[in-house]
Amino acid sequence: MPQYSPTTHQRHSLRLKGYDYSQAGAYFVTICAYNKEYLFGDIINGVTRMNEYGKTVREKWLLSSKLRSEIKLDEFVIMPNHFHAIVIIWSIGTNTVGANGRSPLRMKPKSLSSLMAGFKSSATSRINGLRNSPGVPVWQRNYYEHIVRNEDELNRIREYIINNPLQWQFDRENPRHIPDKAYDDNWGRLEEEIYGKTKKLLP
């Protein structure tokens, strides 16, 4: 997997210009651990075995829906070095449109960015308390979001999330992944639709 380079991976937002990320809609989000460290556990026989840090991520994510009445959490999965989730925002607004983008945390109340900033901060604080490492990054700076276009795509992304642990040996986020044509033809094609031609997350 290519290493991060300040020259080729510029810090810029590809969010949909003019789109209101606090309006009603379903969003697929991906966040990576800092430097894609194996921080949250391991995959054993296709099942995520979360360590204390992974359990903290799960706890803080579930707490988000209790603290924020405007959101509903859908499928999510905690992987050894990243996290996938679908979030539904309930608010009055126009229908969602298709887009994808790499997103810094520019906050607006009751928005996707506000949710992600709060979640990341809360999980970071707890994890650093557990490992006695105040100020040490837990997450990459940015997260990746994709506006879900329709119900078919929503169900396809749900399937992707549910099957992520089973496909870990082929996952491009796994530094030791095994190239597999069947994976590329199936899930790799979906990743290209969601993330763009290549799956690269800004740090």
N, C-alpha and C positions, 0 to 999 in steps of 0.2 A: 504494500500500500504506500503511495507517495507520502513523503514527509511534508509537514507544513513549511511553507516558504513565504516570507513577507513579500517577495517579488511576485509570486504567481497567485497567492491567495490574499488579495486585497481585502481590507475591512470595509465592506460597503453593503448596503441593504438592497436586496432585490424584492422587497415587499411591493405588492401591487400599488402603484401610485394612486392616491386618492381613495383607496379602499378603507372603509371604517371597520377595524378589527374588533369593535365592540358590538357590531350588529349580529343579529341571529345567524347561526350557521354552525356547521361541524368543521373542526380543524384537526388535522393530523400533525403531531409535533414529535420531533426527535431532539434529544439532548445527549451529548457525549460527556463522559467523565474527562476531567482535565488530562490532557496528553493521552487520552483514550486508555488510561490506566485500568487494569482489572481491579476495580474498587468494590463492586457490589456483590461479588460472589462468583459462582462458576456454573457451567452447564454440565450436568451429569445425566447420561442416558436420555438426552432430549428434554430434561427438566431443569429449570432454574433453581439452584440452591443458593438462596440469598444468605449473605453473612449479616452481621449486625448493621453494617452501613446500608446494605440493600433493603433490609427491613425498615430502616429509618426512612429511606426514600419512599417506600410503599406507604408507611404511616403518614408522612407529610402530604403525599399526593391525595390520599383518601380524605385527609383533614381539610383539604382545599375546598371540597364540595360542601362541607359543613359550614365553612367560614364565608363562602360566596354563594349566595342564593341564585345568582345569574348564570351559574354554570352547572352542567351535568357531566359527570365522568363516564366515558364509554370504555371500550377495551383498552388495556394498557399492559405492558410487559417490561420487567426490569431485567436487563441483560448484564453480563459481567462488566461492560464498559460503556453502556449507553441505555437509553430509556425511550420507549415509544409509547404514545398515547393518542387517543381520540378525545377531544373536548367538544362539548356542545354548549354554545352560548345562547341563552334565552334572553332576547331583548327585542324591542320593536325596531324593525329596520327592513330594508329591502332584501330580496333573495340573494344568496351568495353567488359568486361567479368564480370561474376557475382561475387559479394562480398558484405559483409556488415561490418560495423565497427563503433566503437566509436572513434571520432577524435579530438585530440587537435589541436590547431592552429599552424601548422608548415607551414609557408608560402613559396610559390613559385609564382613568378609573373604569372598572368593570369591563376591561378589555383583555384580550389574550395576553398581551405583554405584561399587564398588571398581574395576572394570574401567575405567569411563568416567573416573574421577578420575585414575587412573594414565596412561591414554592422553592425556588432555587436558594433563596436566602435562608429560609427556615431549615431546609435539609442540610445546607452547608454549616449553619451554626451548630446543629445537633451532632453532625458527623465529626466536626472539628473538636467538639467537646468530648466526644467518645475517644478520639485518638490523641487528645491533648496537643492539638496543632492549630492554635488560633491564627487566622489570617491566611492559611494555606488554601489555595483554590481546590474546589471539589469538581466544578463543572467547567467546560469550555465557555468562553465569554458569550457566545451567541447560541441560539437554538434555530432549528429549521422548522418552518411551518408550511403547511399545504392546505388550501381551502378545498374541502371536499365538494365536488361538483354535483353529485347526485347519489341516489340510494344504491345504485349498482357499484359505484366506486367506493362508497362507504362500506358495503359488505365485503368488497375485495380487500380493502385495507384492514378490516377486522380480521379476515382470514390470514392476512400477512402477519399481523401482530400475534395472533394465537399460535401460528406455526413457527414464529421466529426462533424459539429455543430448539425446536426439532431440526431446524436448518442451520444451526450455529456453525457447524463445521464448514459450510459453504458460504457463510455470511461474509461480505466484504469488510465489515467492521471487525472481523476476527483476524488478527495479524497472522494467524496460522491457518487461514481458510484454505480449503481445497477447491481449485477451479472445477466447476461442474456445469456441463452444458444444459442439463435438465433444469438446474436451479436458475441459470442465466435466462433460459427461454421462458421460464415461468415467473419467479419472483424478481429476477434481475430486470425483466422488461417492466414490471410494475415500478421498481425503484427508479428506472429511467423516466417513467411518466411522472412520478412524484417529485424526484429530486432534480430532474434535468438529465442531460446526456450522461453525466458522470456523477456518482454519489460522493460529493465532497462537502463536508460541513466546515464552516468557518469556525476558528477557535474562539 
